[in-house]
Amino acid sequence: MTLTRPTPPAAAPAGTVRRRSGAGRAVAVLVLVALGALIPLLGPSPALHGTGEAAAPGTGGIGLLRTVLCAALCVPLGELLVGKLARAVPGAPPLAPRSWSPYAAAAGFLAALGLASVVATGNLVPGRLADLDLGGLHASRDGRLALLEVNAFLLAGLCARSARPGTQVWPLAAVAVAEALRAHPPTEQSPLAGSALTLVHLVCAALWAGGLLHALRILGRWRDAAAGPALLGRYARVAAGLLAAITATGVCSSLRRMPPDGIAGQLTDTAYGRVLLAKVLLVAAVAALALCARVKLGRAAGPLAACVPARVEVAVLGLVVAVSGLLTALPVPIRW
C-alpha cells in the first residue's frame, strides 16, 4: 500500500486579500458618507431647538447640497496639491491612484444645479418645474453666482478629463470666489472683507481635507518604505500652515458675525453658535490627530504607523465638511 501525503490547499490568489480589504474600505467609506449626510439633513431641528429661531424652508436639503459642493472642491484641489508634492519626493514610484476629480466635478455640478433651482424659486424649495424661473437667475446677484458655480463645475469636469487636468484649478477657483461672495451679501457691513476671509478659509480647508485624502490614497499604491513617510512629512508641513490660516480666518469670521461681548451666550443660545461650537470641537480633534500622526512619523521605527491616526483624521475631516455645510444653511445671529 502506497502512502501519499495529502495535497495542501491551493494558495489564494495574491489579489484576494487586497480585494477583500478594498471592499471593506469601500463599505467603510459608504458608511461614513451616509453618516456625514445625516448631519445636514437632521441637524437643523436639534440645533434650532429652544432658540426661538425659525429655519428657512428646506434647510436640511440645502445644507446637504452645500456639503456635496464643498466636498467636490476638496477632492480635486487636494489631488492637485498632493500630486505636486508627490512628484517632488526623491525616488517616488511612478504609481498614482485613479483620479476622482471627474466624479467630484459631476457631484459638484449636480449640487450647484440643485442650489441654482432653489435660487430660481426665490430661495424656496421648488415643488414642480413650473415654479422655476430660470430666466430670472440673470437678474439677481445670487442667481448669477449660482449660474457661475454650475458652469464652473462643468468646465472643471472637462478639464479633469483633458490632457492637462491641472487647468481645472481655474474653474475651481471661480467656484470658491462665488461661494465667498454669496456668503457675504452687499447689505452686510464690509462685505469684501468678509468674502476675503471666507475665500481663504474655504480654500485652505479644501486643500487640507482633500490633500490628506489623496495622500492616503497614494500611500495605498506605494510600497516603498522611504517615499511614503517622505510624502506624509511634506504634506504635514503644508498642513500646519493651512491649519494656522484656517484658525485665524475662522476666528476673525466668527467675531464679525458674533460680537465678542456676547459670543459666549450665542454659542449656546443660537443654532449658528451651537453648530459652530461643534465644528470647533471637531477641528480640535482633527488637530490632535494630526499632531499624533506627526509624532509617529518622526519615530525611526515603523514610520508608516502615522497612517492610522491620519485615516481617522480624514474621517473626522469629512464630518467637519458636513457640519460646515449645515452651518451655511442656518440663520446668522443678529447683532444687537
N, C-alpha and C positions, 0 to 999 in steps of 0.2 A: 504494500500500500504506500503510495507516494504522498507525502505531506507537503502541502503548499501553504505559503504564507498568505494571509488574507490581503487582498489588494487594498491599499489605503484609499480613502475617499479622495476624489479629484479635488484639486485646489480650486477655490473660487476664482473666477476671472479677476484680474488686477483691478478693473474698474468697478467691481461690485460694491466694495465698501465705500468707495468715493461716491457712487451713485446714491447709495443709501444716505450717506451723510449729506449729500447735496439735496436730497428730498427732504431730509429733516430740517435743513436750513430754510428751504422754501416754505415749509409749513410754519416754521417759527416766524418768518418774515410776514406771512399772511396773517398770523395771529396778531402780531404787533401792529400791522396796518389796520386790522379790524378794531383793536383797542384804541389806536390813535383816532380813528374815525368816530368813535363813540364820544370822544371828548367834546368836539364842537357840536355834535348832534344833541347830546344830553346835557352839556354843560350850562346852557343859558338858564334853565329853570333853577338848579341849585345855586348858581351864582346870584341870581336876582331875588332869591327867597328872602323875604324880610327887609329888603332895602327900600321898598316903596317905588322902585323904578319899573318902568314898563319896557318890555323888549319890543323891538320892531318886528313886523311880520316876517317869518322865515329866517329868524336869526340863526337857528341851528344849521339850516341848509347853506346859508351864506357863509357861515363860519367854516363849514366843510369845504366849500368851493375855494375859499381863500387858503385853507390848509393845503389843498391839492396844488394851487397855484404857487404857493411858497415852496413846496417840495419840488415842483417842476423847475424852479430856479436853482435849488440846491444841487440837484443831480448833475446837470451839465457844467455848472460853474466849478463844482468840486472835481469833476473829471478833468477840466482844463487846467486847474491849479496843480493837482497831484500828478497829472500826466507830465507837466513840465518839470516837477520835482523829480519824478522817476527817471526821466531822460538824463538828468544831471548826476545820477548816482553812478559812481565808477563801477564797472563790471556788472551792471544790471542786466539780467536776462531779457532777451527780446520778446518777452511774453506779456501780453496785456489782456485783461478780460474784455469781453464784448461790451461795446458802449451802450449805455442805457439812455443816452441823450435823445435819440429819436422818439423813444417811448415817453420820456419825460415831456418832450415838446408836444406830443399828441395829448397827453393828460392836461398839460397847461392850456392848450388850445381849447379843449372842451370846458375846462373850468372857467377860462376867460369868456367863452361864449355864453356860459350859464350866467355869469355875473353881468355881462352886457344885456342879457334878456331881462334881468332884474332892473337895471337902469332904464331900459326901454319902456318899462311899465310904471315909471315914476317911483322907483325903489320899492316896488311891491312884487311879491312872487306871482308870476303870470299863471293864470288858471287855464288859459287857452291861447291859441296862436293869434286870435283876433285882438287880444289885449296888448300885443307887442306893437310898439311904434318905432320900428327900426329906422325910419327916416328921421325921426326926431333925435336920434343919437348925435347927429352932427350939430344940433342946435344948442347943446349943453356941454359944459366943461367935463362933467363926469362921463357923458356919453362919448366924447372924443377920446378921453383917456381909456375907456373900456374898449373902443374900437382899435386903439393903438396896441393894446395888450393882445387882442385877438390876432391882429396881423403880425405882430412881433413873434408870437409863438409859432405861427405858421411859417414865417421866414426862418426861425431858428431850427425848425424841423427839417426844412430843405437844406440849410447849411450843414446840419449834422449828417445828412445823407450824402453830402457832396465830397469832393476830393480834398477839400480844405475845411474840415469841421471846426477849426479854430475861429472861423469867421462868425460862428454863432454867438460869440461874445457881444457883438454889437446889438443884435435884436434883444438879447437877454438884458443888456444894459438899458435898452429902451423900456423894457418891462419894469425894471427896478425903478427907473426915474418916474414912470407913470404911477406906480404904486406909492412912491413917496409924495408925489403931487396930490394924488387922490386922498391921502390920509390927512392932508392939511389944506382945507379949502381957503379961498381968499378972505372969507369972513372972520377967520381967527386972527389973533394977534401975531405979527411977524411970521406969516406962513412959510416964507422962503427959508428961514432958519429952521423951522420945524421939519420942512421937507429935506433939508440937507442932513439933519440928524437922522431922520428915518432912512435916508438913502444909504448912509454909511453903516447904520445898524443892520439893515436888511442884507446888504452885500457881504459884510463880514460874517454874519450868521450863516448865510448860504454857503460861503467858502468853507467855514468851519465844519458844518454838518456834512455837506456834500463831499468835502475833501477827505474827512475821516472815513466815510463810507467807501469811497473809491480806493483809498489806501489799503483798507482791509481786503477789498476785492483783489487788488494787485498782489498782496501777500499770499492770498489763496492760490495764486498761479506761480509765484516764485518759490523755489525750493532752496535757493542759495542761502547759506547761514549768515552771510555778511550783508548782502544787498537789502534784505528785508528790514533789519534793525536800522540800517542807514537811512532808508526811506522814512521809517517812522520817526527817526530823530530829526530829519529835515522838516517833516510835517509838524512835529511838536514845537519846533522853534517858530514856525509861521503861526501855528495855532495860539501860541502865547500872546503874540501881538494882536491877533484877531480878537481874543478874549478881552484884552485890555480895551480895544476900541469898542467892542460890544458893551462892556460895562460902563464906559464913560458916556457913550451916546444914550444908553438905556436910562442911566441916572438923570441925565440932562432932559431927556424927553419926558420922564415921569414928573420931574419938578415943574416942567412947563405946564403939564396938564393937572397936576395936583399941587397946590401951594404948600411950601414947607411947613407952615404953621398948622395945617390941618391934614397932613399926609397920613399920620398915624390912624386917625379916625376913618379916613376914606379907604384905607387898605382893608378895613373890616366891614364898613358900612355901605360900600358901593360894590356893584358887580364888577366893574372895571378894576377896582382896587383888589378885590379878592382873587381874580384871575391873574392879575399882575403879581400878587404875592406868591401864588402857586408857581408862576413862571420863574420868579426869582429863586425859589427853593429848588426847582428842578435844575436851573443853571448852576446853582451852588453845588448840587450833587454831581453834575457833569464836570465841573472844575475839580472836584475832589477825585473823581475817577481819572481825569486827565493827569493829575499830579501822581496818582498811584501808578499809572502806566509809565510816566516819565521816570519814576524811581526804579521800577522794574527794568526799564530799558537801560538804565545806567549800570546795572549789575553785570558782571562778566559772565556769570553762569546763567544760562537759559534766557537770553535777552528777548526771545520771542514770546516769553510769558507775558509781556506787555500787551499782547493781542487780546488776552482775556478781559482785563478792565476796559480796553478800547472797544471791544464788541458791546459790552454793557453800556459804555458811553454813547455809542452811536444809537442804541435803542432808546436811551433816555433823551437824546437829542431829537429823535423822532417825536417823542411826547412833547418836547418844547415847541416844535413846529406846530403840532396840533393845538396846543394851548395858545400860541401866537395867532393862529387862525381864528380861534374863538374870541381873542382879545380885540381883534379888529372889527368884530361884529357887535360888540357891546357898546352901550351908550357911554360917552366920555363924561366923567364927573363935572358938575357945574362949578365954576369958580365964582364964589360969592365975593 
